[in-house]
Amino acid sequence: MTSARDHVMTGLDDLRPGLEDLYRDLHAHPELAFEEHRTAAEVAKRAEAAGYEVTTGVGRTGVVAVLRNGPGPTVLLRADMDALPVEEQTDLPYSSTVDGVMHACGHDMHTVCLLGALDLLARGRDRWSGTILGVFQPAEELATGAEAMVDDGLYDRFGRPDITLGQHLAPIPAGWLGCHAGPAFAATDTLDVRLHGKGGHGSRPETTVDPVVLAASTVLRLQTIVSREVAAKDSAVVTVGTIHGGTKDNIIPDHVDLGVNVRTFDDQVRTKVLAAIERIVHAEAVAAGAPQEPEITRVNAFPVLVNDEEAMARTKAAFDEAFPMVIDPGPVTGSEDFGHFGAAAGVPTCYWLFGGEDQERFVTAYTGGTFERDIPSNHSPKFAPLLQPTLDGGVTALVTAALAWLGSAQGGPSLHS
């Protein structure tokens, strides 16, 4: 007997060539956060053609596609659309045509997979009932896009979901999924730190307070937070990702700016780490004789993404029937603002990983201990997921998850209740 999922998926062969072409196009034309105008227009056109009610400009550049198909649950399916300020180094024939901008995190694949899933679900509406809320989100990389859409009346305008479902491309084999219940993606805090000194001539450092030296000592001392202040049973990452200061080799500048990124899974650890950063930054400034206190500005923050345990178990059960390999990757130190959708609606969050790497290459690198060296990660300029079977896997996962929560064709209980 053909399952509802198998019935819905029968149209993928027809859609595949167009979806592959769209992926190549979006990858070649990446757009930064809140600049996703071309991508949003393409999304709107295709979702409308699939039979959805489409609204653009939600949360500035977001797109919402709604398909109402009788009584039943409302299921939110989300993809993010923004790219990164990264110069591509993949040598793909469809590499980015935009200088210094690249889809280095897979959001182009997320977008195409969701469009494919929406199209298949619309074609197979005789097998389910309820409402699909397709959300194409801007500015995930700024941690502000989900909040912008909610603040723009997402739920007041389009209805409140019963479940929020989403996925993220990862450097695991294409065709594999990764599901982890509980805290699944880390909280992030991004800080801008300005260290003040007293500028002067490089030949007379005794007349200055050198903020470059101050920055060097501060960066090194910050690395002791995780190694000496966070318990071994806990987890945290402190990264100084940018240092900017000075204009010429023989001029000691007045200030140096640091960009600091923090990842944690526990609120107490998060509070402790942020307090330690503040203490160290101020103490190093005092030790250097800085003429004024440093400035610490919180730029943005992602909350911990927590997957509802019951929701993940229900979704994973459907995945186990459809995929040969569903693993538990454990908590991921990357961060996501997807959890804001579920939190704002007061409903469960369910978010998983889907693979985009060649399986043989992955296994060889993993077993040989060269994974970190040989497998480009998200945000790498060499991040180049396989087009297939990655795309098929992502579409299949979204359809499978949606059908696990939508109602039956007669408007009764969910297909997997």
Secondary structure, 3 states (H helix, E strand, C coil): CCCHHHHHHCCHHHHHHHHHHHHHHHHHCCCCCCCCHHHHHHHHHHHHHCCCEEEEEECCCEEEEEEEECCCCEEEEEEECCCECCCCCCCCCCCCCCCCCECCCCHHHHHHHHHHHHHHHHHCHHHCEEEEEEEEECCHHHCCHHHHHHHCCHHHHHCCCCEEEEEEEEEEECCEEECCCEEEECEEEEEEEEEECECEECCCHHHCECHHHHHHHHHHHHCHHHHHCCCCCCCEEEEEEEEEECCCCCEECCEEEEEEEEEECCHHHHHHHHHHHHHHHHHHHHHHCCCCCCEEEEEEEECCEEECHHHHHHHHHHHHHHCCEEECCCCECCCCCCHHHHHHHCCCEEEEEEEEECHHHHHHHHHCCCHHHHCCCCCCCCCCCCCCCHHHHHHHHHHHHHHHHCECCCCCCECCC
